[in-house]
Amino acid sequence: MNKRLHLITTCTRRKAGCVEDTVFPGDASLDDAFDDWYRLIAQAARRPGRVQETGELYRGAHWLRARSIASRWPGIELWVMSAGLGLRHHTDPAVAYEATFHAMPFAPGEVWELLTSRPPLAGRCASLAELMRRCPDDRFVIAGSPVYISASEQDILAGVPALRDAGSQLVVVTSQGYRGPLQPFLKRSNASMMTALKSNMTCLNIACAGALIDGMMRADAGTATL
């Protein structure tokens, strides 16, 4: 029997609903910014109509690609690495917000550590390490920009020992700009892939992840028919 596959990708700037004042603070210390952030998220979650499923929150071509990949094959769980909400399963509750690792004045890795150790909203799983420990036989495809992969790399590395065979179970898709300890698990995207994958640069990592997953699933189907 085939194991589940977890597709984990980054959040998008375009979102459904009104952000209002739920904007990540940038004019305080990290601890003070997070105190303010938790308050803003809690306030937003209490307002009528603000809470929705994470899968319905994000918009744009990147997220449409991710949803299409997850819908093509049975057994795929879709997750988001959010700079404002942490790790979210597509069925977890979310509110519209504005936060991105590309624009924060804080180290992305420190922000991710706080988001995963104390999530602003309750969800299915708080961190990538926890997810890998819960699902040691599953496969994981993580697709994101170098900034998001760098932010989450320690979380990913903390989960790797729990996997039965990390070399075959974990793939991290990112572009040439990433330099870090996840090198053994990397699949690098590059501009020369755009035509074959029918993608622009914005969607290239998730398009590359989709091609890899399609290959895995077809191989599984071939094995099952032998």
mmCIF file of the C-alpha atoms, coordinates in Angstrom:
data_MODEL
# 
_entry.id   MODEL 
# 
loop_
_atom_site.group_PDB 
_atom_site.id 
_atom_site.type_symbol 
_atom_site.label_atom_id 
_atom_site.label_alt_id 
_atom_site.label_comp_id 
_atom_site.label_asym_id 
_atom_site.label_entity_id 
_atom_site.label_seq_id 
_atom_site.pdbx_PDB_ins_code 
_atom_site.Cartn_x 
_atom_site.Cartn_y 
_atom_site.Cartn_z 
_atom_site.occupancy 
_atom_site.B_iso_or_equiv 
_atom_site.pdbx_formal_charge 
_atom_site.auth_seq_id 
_atom_site.auth_comp_id 
_atom_site.auth_asym_id 
_atom_site.auth_atom_id 
_atom_site.pdbx_PDB_model_num 
ATOM 1   C CA . MET A 1 1   ? 0.000   0.000  0.000   1.00 0.00 ? 1   MET A CA 1 
ATOM 2   C CA . ASN A 1 2   ? 1.348   3.428  -0.940  1.00 0.00 ? 2   ASN A CA 1 
ATOM 3   C CA . LYS A 1 3   ? 2.135   5.846  1.855   1.00 0.00 ? 3   LYS A CA 1 
ATOM 4   C CA . ARG A 1 4   ? 0.750   9.343  1.964   1.00 0.00 ? 4   ARG A CA 1 
ATOM 5   C CA . LEU A 1 5   ? 2.611   12.209 0.402   1.00 0.00 ? 5   LEU A CA 1 
ATOM 6   C CA . HIS A 1 6   ? 2.689   15.627 2.061   1.00 0.00 ? 6   HIS A CA 1 
ATOM 7   C CA . LEU A 1 7   ? 3.050   18.572 -0.326  1.00 0.00 ? 7   LEU A CA 1 
ATOM 8   C CA . ILE A 1 8   ? 4.225   21.582 1.661   1.00 0.00 ? 8   ILE A CA 1 
ATOM 9   C CA . THR A 1 9   ? 4.547   24.924 -0.065  1.00 0.00 ? 9   THR A CA 1 
ATOM 10  C CA . THR A 1 10  ? 4.739   28.606 0.759   1.00 0.00 ? 10  THR A CA 1 
ATOM 11  C CA . CYS A 1 11  ? 1.979   31.114 1.381   1.00 0.00 ? 11  CYS A CA 1 
ATOM 12  C CA . THR A 1 12  ? 1.032   33.706 -1.216  1.00 0.00 ? 12  THR A CA 1 
ATOM 13  C CA . ARG A 1 13  ? 0.565   37.451 -0.953  1.00 0.00 ? 13  ARG A CA 1 
ATOM 14  C CA . ARG A 1 14  ? -2.830  37.365 -2.657  1.00 0.00 ? 14  ARG A CA 1 
ATOM 15  C CA . LYS A 1 15  ? -5.556  36.285 -0.237  1.00 0.00 ? 15  LYS A CA 1 
ATOM 16  C CA . ALA A 1 16  ? -9.316  36.111 -0.062  1.00 0.00 ? 16  ALA A CA 1 
ATOM 17  C CA . GLY A 1 17  ? -10.947 38.520 2.351   1.00 0.00 ? 17  GLY A CA 1 
ATOM 18  C CA . CYS A 1 18  ? -9.877  41.813 3.877   1.00 0.00 ? 18  CYS A CA 1 
ATOM 19  C CA . VAL A 1 19  ? -6.600  42.021 5.762   1.00 0.00 ? 19  VAL A CA 1 
ATOM 20  C CA . GLU A 1 20  ? -7.773  45.074 7.734   1.00 0.00 ? 20  GLU A CA 1 
ATOM 21  C CA . ASP A 1 21  ? -5.200  45.763 10.477  1.00 0.00 ? 21  ASP A CA 1 
ATOM 22  C CA . THR A 1 22  ? -3.805  42.209 10.614  1.00 0.00 ? 22  THR A CA 1 
ATOM 23  C CA . VAL A 1 23  ? -0.345  43.246 9.426   1.00 0.00 ? 23  VAL A CA 1 
ATOM 24  C CA . PHE A 1 24  ? 2.805   41.805 10.991  1.00 0.00 ? 24  PHE A CA 1 
ATOM 25  C CA . PRO A 1 25  ? 4.471   44.505 13.143  1.00 0.00 ? 25  PRO A CA 1 
ATOM 26  C CA . GLY A 1 26  ? 7.902   45.676 12.069  1.00 0.00 ? 26  GLY A CA 1 
ATOM 27  C CA . ASP A 1 27  ? 8.691   48.515 14.454  1.00 0.00 ? 27  ASP A CA 1 
ATOM 28  C CA . ALA A 1 28  ? 9.345   46.620 17.703  1.00 0.00 ? 28  ALA A CA 1 
ATOM 29  C CA . SER A 1 29  ? 11.611  43.940 19.109  1.00 0.00 ? 29  SER A CA 1 
ATOM 30  C CA . LEU A 1 30  ? 10.849  40.396 17.965  1.00 0.00 ? 30  LEU A CA 1 
ATOM 31  C CA . ASP A 1 31  ? 9.236   39.463 21.286  1.00 0.00 ? 31  ASP A CA 1 
ATOM 32  C CA . ASP A 1 32  ? 7.086   42.601 21.335  1.00 0.00 ? 32  ASP A CA 1 
ATOM 33  C CA . ALA A 1 33  ? 6.182   42.132 17.676  1.00 0.00 ? 33  ALA A CA 1 
ATOM 34  C CA . PHE A 1 34  ? 4.975   38.602 18.402  1.00 0.00 ? 34  PHE A CA 1 
ATOM 35  C CA . ASP A 1 35  ? 2.937   39.717 21.402  1.00 0.00 ? 35  ASP A CA 1 
ATOM 36  C CA . ASP A 1 36  ? 1.229   42.254 19.137  1.00 0.00 ? 36  ASP A CA 1 
ATOM 37  C CA . TRP A 1 37  ? 0.845   39.665 16.383  1.00 0.00 ? 37  TRP A CA 1 
ATOM 38  C CA . TYR A 1 38  ? -0.903  37.111 18.584  1.00 0.00 ? 38  TYR A CA 1 
ATOM 39  C CA . ARG A 1 39  ? -3.274  39.852 19.737  1.00 0.00 ? 39  ARG A CA 1 
ATOM 40  C CA . LEU A 1 40  ? -4.034  40.914 16.148  1.00 0.00 ? 40  LEU A CA 1 
ATOM 41  C CA . ILE A 1 41  ? -4.710  37.332 15.031  1.00 0.00 ? 41  ILE A CA 1 
ATOM 42  C CA . ALA A 1 42  ? -6.939  36.667 18.040  1.00 0.00 ? 42  ALA A CA 1 
ATOM 43  C CA . GLN A 1 43  ? -8.903  39.849 17.348  1.00 0.00 ? 43  GLN A CA 1 
ATOM 44  C CA . ALA A 1 44  ? -9.315  38.940 13.690  1.00 0.00 ? 44  ALA A CA 1 
ATOM 45  C CA . ALA A 1 45  ? -10.491 35.419 14.573  1.00 0.00 ? 45  ALA A CA 1 
ATOM 46  C CA . ARG A 1 46  ? -13.273 36.855 16.744  1.00 0.00 ? 46  ARG A CA 1 
ATOM 47  C CA . ARG A 1 47  ? -14.691 39.032 13.973  1.00 0.00 ? 47  ARG A CA 1 
ATOM 48  C CA . PRO A 1 48  ? -17.674 37.619 12.054  1.00 0.00 ? 48  PRO A CA 1 
ATOM 49  C CA . GLY A 1 49  ? -16.761 36.172 8.698   1.00 0.00 ? 49  GLY A CA 1 
ATOM 50  C CA . ARG A 1 50  ? -12.972 36.452 9.098   1.00 0.00 ? 50  ARG A CA 1 
ATOM 51  C CA . VAL A 1 51  ? -12.161 32.789 9.798   1.00 0.00 ? 51  VAL A CA 1 
ATOM 52  C CA . GLN A 1 52  ? -11.973 30.502 6.771   1.00 0.00 ? 52  GLN A CA 1 
ATOM 53  C CA . GLU A 1 53  ? -10.173 27.321 5.739   1.00 0.00 ? 53  GLU A CA 1 
ATOM 54  C CA . THR A 1 54  ? -6.526  27.821 4.866   1.00 0.00 ? 54  THR A CA 1 
ATOM 55  C CA . GLY A 1 55  ? -7.100  26.233 1.460   1.00 0.00 ? 55  GLY A CA 1 
ATOM 56  C CA . GLU A 1 56  ? -9.654  28.914 0.626   1.00 0.00 ? 56  GLU A CA 1 
ATOM 57  C CA . LEU A 1 57  ? -7.521  31.811 1.872   1.00 0.00 ? 57  LEU A CA 1 
ATOM 58  C CA . TYR A 1 58  ? -4.743  31.891 -0.700  1.00 0.00 ? 58  TYR A CA 1 
ATOM 59  C CA . ARG A 1 59  ? -5.127  33.097 -4.267  1.00 0.00 ? 59  ARG A CA 1 
ATOM 60  C CA . GLY A 1 60  ? -2.987  33.331 -7.385  1.00 0.00 ? 60  GLY A CA 1 
ATOM 61  C CA . ALA A 1 61  ? -1.318  30.986 -9.840  1.00 0.00 ? 61  ALA A CA 1 
ATOM 62  C CA . HIS A 1 62  ? 1.095   29.484 -7.292  1.00 0.00 ? 62  HIS A CA 1 
ATOM 63  C CA . TRP A 1 63  ? -1.689  28.280 -5.012  1.00 0.00 ? 63  TRP A CA 1 
ATOM 64  C CA . LEU A 1 64  ? -3.856  27.122 -7.913  1.00 0.00 ? 64  LEU A CA 1 
ATOM 65  C CA . ARG A 1 65  ? -0.956  24.929 -9.036  1.00 0.00 ? 65  ARG A CA 1 
ATOM 66  C CA . ALA A 1 66  ? -0.554  23.501 -5.543  1.00 0.00 ? 66  ALA A CA 1 
ATOM 67  C CA . ARG A 1 67  ? -4.256  22.675 -5.292  1.00 0.00 ? 67  ARG A CA 1 
ATOM 68  C CA . SER A 1 68  ? -4.227  21.101 -8.739  1.00 0.00 ? 68  SER A CA 1 
ATOM 69  C CA . ILE A 1 69  ? -1.317  18.831 -7.797  1.00 0.00 ? 69  ILE A CA 1 
ATOM 70  C CA . ALA A 1 70  ? -3.059  17.746 -4.596  1.00 0.00 ? 70  ALA A CA 1 
ATOM 71  C CA . SER A 1 71  ? -6.294  16.996 -6.456  1.00 0.00 ? 71  SER A CA 1 
ATOM 72  C CA . ARG A 1 72  ? -4.641  14.937 -9.212  1.00 0.00 ? 72  ARG A CA 1 
ATOM 73  C CA . TRP A 1 73  ? -3.599  12.056 -7.015  1.00 0.00 ? 73  TRP A CA 1 
ATOM 74  C CA . PRO A 1 74  ? -5.155  10.283 -4.025  1.00 0.00 ? 74  PRO A CA 1 
ATOM 75  C CA . GLY A 1 75  ? -3.296  10.363 -0.744  1.00 0.00 ? 75  GLY A CA 1 
ATOM 76  C CA . ILE A 1 76  ? -1.765  13.850 -1.010  1.00 0.00 ? 76  ILE A CA 1 
ATOM 77  C CA . GLU A 1 77  ? -2.006  16.144 2.011   1.00 0.00 ? 77  GLU A CA 1 
ATOM 78  C CA . LEU A 1 78  ? -1.560  19.843 1.204   1.00 0.00 ? 78  LEU A CA 1 
ATOM 79  C CA . TRP A 1 79  ? 0.150   22.171 3.704   1.00 0.00 ? 79  TRP A CA 1 
ATOM 80  C CA . VAL A 1 80  ? 1.278   25.799 3.755   1.00 0.00 ? 80  VAL A CA 1 
ATOM 81  C CA . MET A 1 81  ? 4.343   27.391 5.317   1.00 0.00 ? 81  MET A CA 1 
ATOM 82  C CA . SER A 1 82  ? 2.954   30.776 6.349   1.00 0.00 ? 82  SER A CA 1 
ATOM 83  C CA . ALA A 1 83  ? 5.111   33.663 7.554   1.00 0.00 ? 83  ALA A CA 1 
ATOM 84  C CA . GLY A 1 84  ? 2.149   34.840 9.610   1.00 0.00 ? 84  GLY A CA 1 
ATOM 85  C CA . LEU A 1 85  ? 0.441   31.644 10.788  1.00 0.00 ? 85  LEU A CA 1 
ATOM 86  C CA . GLY A 1 86  ? 3.164   28.973 10.737  1.00 0.00 ? 86  GLY A CA 1 
ATOM 87  C CA . LEU A 1 87  ? 2.465   25.480 9.385   1.00 0.00 ? 87  LEU A CA 1 
ATOM 88  C CA . ARG A 1 88  ? -1.144  25.091 8.216   1.00 0.00 ? 88  ARG A CA 1 
ATOM 89  C CA . HIS A 1 89  ? -2.956  22.111 6.773   1.00 0.00 ? 89  HIS A CA 1 
ATOM 90  C CA . HIS A 1 90  ? -5.295  23.192 3.994   1.00 0.00 ? 90  HIS A CA 1 
ATOM 91  C CA . THR A 1 91  ? -8.289  22.416 6.230   1.00 0.00 ? 91  THR A CA 1 
ATOM 92  C CA . ASP A 1 92  ? -6.980  24.391 9.227   1.00 0.00 ? 92  ASP A CA 1 
ATOM 93  C CA . PRO A 1 93  ? -8.665  27.676 10.179  1.00 0.00 ? 93  PRO A CA 1 
ATOM 94  C CA . ALA A 1 94  ? -7.032  30.899 8.994   1.00 0.00 ? 94  ALA A CA 1 
ATOM 95  C CA . VAL A 1 95  ? -7.671  34.628 8.766   1.00 0.00 ? 95  VAL A CA 1 
ATOM 96  C CA . ALA A 1 96  ? -6.529  37.070 6.095   1.00 0.00 ? 96  ALA A CA 1 
ATOM 97  C CA . TYR A 1 97  ? -3.253  38.717 7.078   1.00 0.00 ? 97  TYR A CA 1 
ATOM 98  C CA . GLU A 1 98  ? -0.167  40.400 5.676   1.00 0.00 ? 98  GLU A CA 1 
ATOM 99  C CA . ALA A 1 99  ? 3.227   38.907 6.506   1.00 0.00 ? 99  ALA A CA 1 
ATOM 100 C CA . THR A 1 100 ? 6.142   37.655 4.435   1.00 0.00 ? 100 THR A CA 1 
ATOM 101 C CA . PHE A 1 101 ? 9.668   36.580 5.253   1.00 0.00 ? 101 PHE A CA 1 
ATOM 102 C CA . HIS A 1 102 ? 10.855  38.637 2.299   1.00 0.00 ? 102 HIS A CA 1 
ATOM 103 C CA . ALA A 1 103 ? 9.930   41.926 4.023   1.00 0.00 ? 103 ALA A CA 1 
ATOM 104 C CA . MET A 1 104 ? 10.363  41.312 7.773   1.00 0.00 ? 104 MET A CA 1 
ATOM 105 C CA . PRO A 1 105 ? 13.087  43.110 9.745   1.00 0.00 ? 105 PRO A CA 1 
ATOM 106 C CA . PHE A 1 106 ? 13.639  39.908 11.769  1.00 0.00 ? 106 PHE A CA 1 
ATOM 107 C CA . ALA A 1 107 ? 15.598  36.744 10.963  1.00 0.00 ? 107 ALA A CA 1 
ATOM 108 C CA . PRO A 1 108 ? 13.128  34.397 9.208   1.00 0.00 ? 108 PRO A CA 1 
ATOM 109 C CA . GLY A 1 109 ? 14.422  31.380 11.119  1.00 0.00 ? 109 GLY A CA 1 
ATOM 110 C CA . GLU A 1 110 ? 13.682  33.057 14.453  1.00 0.00 ? 110 GLU A CA 1 
ATOM 111 C CA . VAL A 1 111 ? 10.197  33.985 13.288  1.00 0.00 ? 111 VAL A CA 1 
ATOM 112 C CA . TRP A 1 112 ? 9.483   30.435 12.096  1.00 0.00 ? 112 TRP A CA 1 
ATOM 113 C CA . GLU A 1 113 ? 10.691  28.992 15.396  1.00 0.00 ? 113 GLU A CA 1 
ATOM 114 C CA . LEU A 1 114 ? 8.237   31.180 17.312  1.00 0.00 ? 114 LEU A CA 1 
ATOM 115 C CA . LEU A 1 115 ? 5.371   30.441 14.920  1.00 0.00 ? 115 LEU A CA 1 
ATOM 116 C CA . THR A 1 116 ? 5.886   26.695 15.274  1.00 0.00 ? 116 THR A CA 1 
ATOM 117 C CA . SER A 1 117 ? 6.505   26.662 19.021  1.00 0.00 ? 117 SER A CA 1 
ATOM 118 C CA . ARG A 1 118 ? 3.469   28.861 19.743  1.00 0.00 ? 118 ARG A CA 1 
ATOM 119 C CA . PRO A 1 119 ? 1.101   28.891 16.739  1.00 0.00 ? 119 PRO A CA 1 
ATOM 120 C CA . PRO A 1 120 ? -1.185  31.941 16.511  1.00 0.00 ? 120 PRO A CA 1 
ATOM 121 C CA . LEU A 1 121 ? -4.132  29.654 15.647  1.00 0.00 ? 121 LEU A CA 1 
ATOM 122 C CA . ALA A 1 122 ? -4.773  26.027 16.565  1.00 0.00 ? 122 ALA A CA 1 
ATOM 123 C CA . GLY A 1 123 ? -4.200  23.577 13.731  1.00 0.00 ? 123 GLY A CA 1 
ATOM 124 C CA . ARG A 1 124 ? -3.552  19.977 12.843  1.00 0.00 ? 124 ARG A CA 1 
ATOM 125 C CA . CYS A 1 125 ? 0.233   20.048 13.376  1.00 0.00 ? 125 CYS A CA 1 
ATOM 126 C CA . ALA A 1 126 ? 2.465   22.799 14.748  1.00 0.00 ? 126 ALA A CA 1 
ATOM 127 C CA . SER A 1 127 ? 5.757   22.092 12.975  1.00 0.00 ? 127 SER A CA 1 
ATOM 128 C CA . LEU A 1 128 ? 7.388   20.142 10.169  1.00 0.00 ? 128 LEU A CA 1 
ATOM 129 C CA . ALA A 1 129 ? 9.437   18.181 12.697  1.00 0.00 ? 129 ALA A CA 1 
ATOM 130 C CA . GLU A 1 130 ? 6.271   17.138 14.522  1.00 0.00 ? 130 GLU A CA 1 
ATOM 131 C CA . LEU A 1 131 ? 4.640   16.136 11.237  1.00 0.00 ? 131 LEU A CA 1 
ATOM 132 C CA . MET A 1 132 ? 7.593   13.920 10.280  1.00 0.00 ? 132 MET A CA 1 
ATOM 133 C CA . ARG A 1 133 ? 7.607   12.304 13.712  1.00 0.00 ? 133 ARG A CA 1 
ATOM 134 C CA . ARG A 1 134 ? 3.911   11.536 13.403  1.00 0.00 ? 134 ARG A CA 1 
ATOM 135 C CA . CYS A 1 135 ? 4.293   10.155 9.876   1.00 0.00 ? 135 CYS A CA 1 
ATOM 136 C CA . PRO A 1 136 ? 7.700   8.437  9.675   1.00 0.00 ? 136 PRO A CA 1 
ATOM 137 C CA . ASP A 1 137 ? 6.725   6.283  6.681   1.00 0.00 ? 137 ASP A CA 1 
ATOM 138 C CA . ASP A 1 138 ? 5.210   9.073  4.560   1.00 0.00 ? 138 ASP A CA 1 
ATOM 139 C CA . ARG A 1 139 ? 6.847   11.082 1.797   1.00 0.00 ? 139 ARG A CA 1 
ATOM 140 C CA . PHE A 1 140 ? 7.408   14.843 1.938   1.00 0.00 ? 140 PHE A CA 1 
ATOM 141 C CA . VAL A 1 141 ? 7.854   17.304 -0.922  1.00 0.00 ? 141 VAL A CA 1 
ATOM 142 C CA . ILE A 1 142 ? 8.610   20.830 0.305   1.00 0.00 ? 142 ILE A CA 1 
ATOM 143 C CA . ALA A 1 143 ? 8.614   23.598 -2.312  1.00 0.00 ? 143 ALA A CA 1 
ATOM 144 C CA . GLY A 1 144 ? 9.508   27.218 -1.672  1.00 0.00 ? 144 GLY A CA 1 
ATOM 145 C CA . SER A 1 145 ? 11.805  30.141 -2.261  1.00 0.00 ? 145 SER A CA 1 
ATOM 146 C CA . PRO A 1 146 ? 15.283  30.128 -0.676  1.00 0.00 ? 146 PRO A CA 1 
ATOM 147 C CA . VAL A 1 147 ? 14.089  32.558 2.019   1.00 0.00 ? 147 VAL A CA 1 
ATOM 148 C CA . TYR A 1 148 ? 11.280  30.250 3.148   1.00 0.00 ? 148 TYR A CA 1 
ATOM 149 C CA . ILE A 1 149 ? 13.421  27.121 2.939   1.00 0.00 ? 149 ILE A CA 1 
ATOM 150 C CA . SER A 1 150 ? 16.145  28.827 4.976   1.00 0.00 ? 150 SER A CA 1 
ATOM 151 C CA . ALA A 1 151 ? 13.548  29.940 7.537   1.00 0.00 ? 151 ALA A CA 1 
ATOM 152 C CA . SER A 1 152 ? 12.290  26.387 8.037   1.00 0.00 ? 152 SER A CA 1 
ATOM 153 C CA . GLU A 1 153 ? 15.539  24.429 7.570   1.00 0.00 ? 153 GLU A CA 1 
ATOM 154 C CA . GLN A 1 154 ? 16.153  23.741 11.274  1.00 0.00 ? 154 GLN A CA 1 
ATOM 155 C CA . ASP A 1 155 ? 12.562  22.581 11.667  1.00 0.00 ? 155 ASP A CA 1 
ATOM 156 C CA . ILE A 1 156 ? 12.990  20.240 8.690   1.00 0.00 ? 156 ILE A CA 1 
ATOM 157 C CA . LEU A 1 157 ? 16.326  18.929 9.937   1.00 0.00 ? 157 LEU A CA 1 
ATOM 158 C CA . ALA A 1 158 ? 14.819  18.243 13.367  1.00 0.00 ? 158 ALA A CA 1 
ATOM 159 C CA . GLY A 1 159 ? 12.300  15.923 11.716  1.00 0.00 ? 159 GLY A CA 1 
ATOM 160 C CA . VAL A 1 160 ? 14.661  14.085 9.359   1.00 0.00 ? 160 VAL A CA 1 
ATOM 161 C CA . PRO A 1 161 ? 15.890  11.504 11.944  1.00 0.00 ? 161 PRO A CA 1 
ATOM 162 C CA . ALA A 1 162 ? 12.304  10.330 12.448  1.00 0.00 ? 162 ALA A CA 1 
ATOM 163 C CA . LEU A 1 163 ? 11.952  9.236  8.815   1.00 0.00 ? 163 LEU A CA 1 
ATOM 164 C CA . ARG A 1 164 ? 12.638  5.602  7.950   1.00 0.00 ? 164 ARG A CA 1 
ATOM 165 C CA . ASP A 1 165 ? 14.680  6.512  4.860   1.00 0.00 ? 165 ASP A CA 1 
ATOM 166 C CA . ALA A 1 166 ? 15.001  10.270 4.556   1.00 0.00 ? 166 ALA A CA 1 
ATOM 167 C CA . GLY A 1 167 ? 16.933  10.069 1.301   1.00 0.00 ? 167 GLY A CA 1 
ATOM 168 C CA . SER A 1 168 ? 13.938  8.554  -0.488  1.00 0.00 ? 168 SER A CA 1 
ATOM 169 C CA . GLN A 1 169 ? 11.170  10.200 1.539   1.00 0.00 ? 169 GLN A CA 1 
ATOM 170 C CA . LEU A 1 170 ? 12.138  13.879 1.518   1.00 0.00 ? 170 LEU A CA 1 
ATOM 171 C CA . VAL A 1 171 ? 12.600  16.255 -1.415  1.00 0.00 ? 171 VAL A CA 1 
ATOM 172 C CA . VAL A 1 172 ? 13.097  20.008 -1.001  1.00 0.00 ? 172 VAL A CA 1 
ATOM 173 C CA . VAL A 1 173 ? 12.452  22.022 -4.164  1.00 0.00 ? 173 VAL A CA 1 
ATOM 174 C CA . THR A 1 174 ? 13.943  25.497 -4.309  1.00 0.00 ? 174 THR A CA 1 
ATOM 175 C CA . SER A 1 175 ? 15.956  27.731 -6.611  1.00 0.00 ? 175 SER A CA 1 
ATOM 176 C CA . GLN A 1 176 ? 19.675  28.314 -6.990  1.00 0.00 ? 176 GLN A CA 1 
ATOM 177 C CA . GLY A 1 177 ? 19.858  30.932 -4.228  1.00 0.00 ? 177 GLY A CA 1 
ATOM 178 C CA . TYR A 1 178 ? 19.581  28.487 -1.340  1.00 0.00 ? 178 TYR A CA 1 
ATOM 179 C CA . ARG A 1 179 ? 22.788  27.559 0.475   1.00 0.00 ? 179 ARG A CA 1 
ATOM 180 C CA . GLY A 1 180 ? 22.398  25.503 3.607   1.00 0.00 ? 180 GLY A CA 1 
ATOM 181 C CA . PRO A 1 181 ? 22.370  22.109 5.311   1.00 0.00 ? 181 PRO A CA 1 
ATOM 182 C CA . LEU A 1 182 ? 19.444  20.718 3.305   1.00 0.00 ? 182 LEU A CA 1 
ATOM 183 C CA . GLN A 1 183 ? 21.687  20.126 0.285   1.00 0.00 ? 183 GLN A CA 1 
ATOM 184 C CA . PRO A 1 184 ? 21.317  16.290 0.351   1.00 0.00 ? 184 PRO A CA 1 
ATOM 185 C CA . PHE A 1 185 ? 17.554  16.632 -0.155  1.00 0.00 ? 185 PHE A CA 1 
ATOM 186 C CA . LEU A 1 186 ? 17.506  19.428 -2.735  1.00 0.00 ? 186 LEU A CA 1 
ATOM 187 C CA . LYS A 1 187 ? 16.008  19.492 -6.181  1.00 0.00 ? 187 LYS A CA 1 
ATOM 188 C CA . ARG A 1 188 ? 16.939  22.870 -7.660  1.00 0.00 ? 188 ARG A CA 1 
ATOM 189 C CA . SER A 1 189 ? 14.675  24.676 -10.091 1.00 0.00 ? 189 SER A CA 1 
ATOM 190 C CA . ASN A 1 190 ? 16.091  26.953 -12.758 1.00 0.00 ? 190 ASN A CA 1 
ATOM 191 C CA . ALA A 1 191 ? 14.818  29.215 -15.508 1.00 0.00 ? 191 ALA A CA 1 
ATOM 192 C CA . SER A 1 192 ? 15.560  26.657 -18.233 1.00 0.00 ? 192 SER A CA 1 
ATOM 193 C CA . MET A 1 193 ? 12.699  24.517 -16.869 1.00 0.00 ? 193 MET A CA 1 
ATOM 194 C CA . MET A 1 194 ? 10.008  27.136 -17.466 1.00 0.00 ? 194 MET A CA 1 
ATOM 195 C CA . THR A 1 195 ? 9.033   26.107 -20.981 1.00 0.00 ? 195 THR A CA 1 
ATOM 196 C CA . ALA A 1 196 ? 8.806   22.391 -20.238 1.00 0.00 ? 196 ALA A CA 1 
ATOM 197 C CA . LEU A 1 197 ? 6.834   23.016 -17.051 1.00 0.00 ? 197 LEU A CA 1 
ATOM 198 C CA . LYS A 1 198 ? 4.652   25.740 -18.622 1.00 0.00 ? 198 LYS A CA 1 
ATOM 199 C CA . SER A 1 199 ? 5.489   28.035 -15.760 1.00 0.00 ? 199 SER A CA 1 
ATOM 200 C CA . ASN A 1 200 ? 6.745   31.522 -14.975 1.00 0.00 ? 200 ASN A CA 1 
ATOM 201 C CA . MET A 1 201 ? 9.369   32.186 -12.300 1.00 0.00 ? 201 MET A CA 1 
ATOM 202 C CA . THR A 1 202 ? 6.744   32.813 -9.613  1.00 0.00 ? 202 THR A CA 1 
ATOM 203 C CA . CYS A 1 203 ? 5.329   29.303 -10.001 1.00 0.00 ? 203 CYS A CA 1 
ATOM 204 C CA . LEU A 1 204 ? 8.521   27.489 -10.929 1.00 0.00 ? 204 LEU A CA 1 
ATOM 205 C CA . ASN A 1 205 ? 9.207   25.758 -7.609  1.00 0.00 ? 205 ASN A CA 1 
ATOM 206 C CA . ILE A 1 206 ? 5.677   24.436 -7.229  1.00 0.00 ? 206 ILE A CA 1 
ATOM 207 C CA . ALA A 1 207 ? 5.602   23.435 -10.917 1.00 0.00 ? 207 ALA A CA 1 
ATOM 208 C CA . CYS A 1 208 ? 8.836   21.503 -10.434 1.00 0.00 ? 208 CYS A CA 1 
ATOM 209 C CA . ALA A 1 209 ? 7.384   19.865 -7.331  1.00 0.00 ? 209 ALA A CA 1 
ATOM 210 C CA . GLY A 1 210 ? 4.308   18.902 -9.321  1.00 0.00 ? 210 GLY A CA 1 
ATOM 211 C CA . ALA A 1 211 ? 6.395   17.235 -12.016 1.00 0.00 ? 211 ALA A CA 1 
ATOM 212 C CA . LEU A 1 212 ? 8.323   15.278 -9.377  1.00 0.00 ? 212 LEU A CA 1 
ATOM 213 C CA . ILE A 1 213 ? 5.119   14.166 -7.659  1.00 0.00 ? 213 ILE A CA 1 
ATOM 214 C CA . ASP A 1 214 ? 3.558   13.118 -10.962 1.00 0.00 ? 214 ASP A CA 1 
ATOM 215 C CA . GLY A 1 215 ? 6.622   10.982 -11.599 1.00 0.00 ? 215 GLY A CA 1 
ATOM 216 C CA . MET A 1 216 ? 6.444   9.403  -8.135  1.00 0.00 ? 216 MET A CA 1 
ATOM 217 C CA . MET A 1 217 ? 2.752   8.605  -8.458  1.00 0.00 ? 217 MET A CA 1 
ATOM 218 C CA . ARG A 1 218 ? 3.101   7.129  -11.930 1.00 0.00 ? 218 ARG A CA 1 
ATOM 219 C CA . ALA A 1 219 ? 5.972   4.975  -10.681 1.00 0.00 ? 219 ALA A CA 1 
ATOM 220 C CA . ASP A 1 220 ? 3.799   3.823  -7.784  1.00 0.00 ? 220 ASP A CA 1 
ATOM 221 C CA . ALA A 1 221 ? 0.993   2.959  -10.175 1.00 0.00 ? 221 ALA A CA 1 
ATOM 222 C CA . GLY A 1 222 ? 3.398   1.004  -12.385 1.00 0.00 ? 222 GLY A CA 1 
ATOM 223 C CA . THR A 1 223 ? 4.706   -0.941 -9.418  1.00 0.00 ? 223 THR A CA 1 
ATOM 224 C CA . ALA A 1 224 ? 1.165   -1.714 -8.273  1.00 0.00 ? 224 ALA A CA 1 
ATOM 225 C CA . THR A 1 225 ? 0.310   -3.301 -11.615 1.00 0.00 ? 225 THR A CA 1 
ATOM 226 C CA . LEU A 1 226 ? 3.286   -5.679 -11.651 1.00 0.00 ? 226 LEU A CA 1 
# 
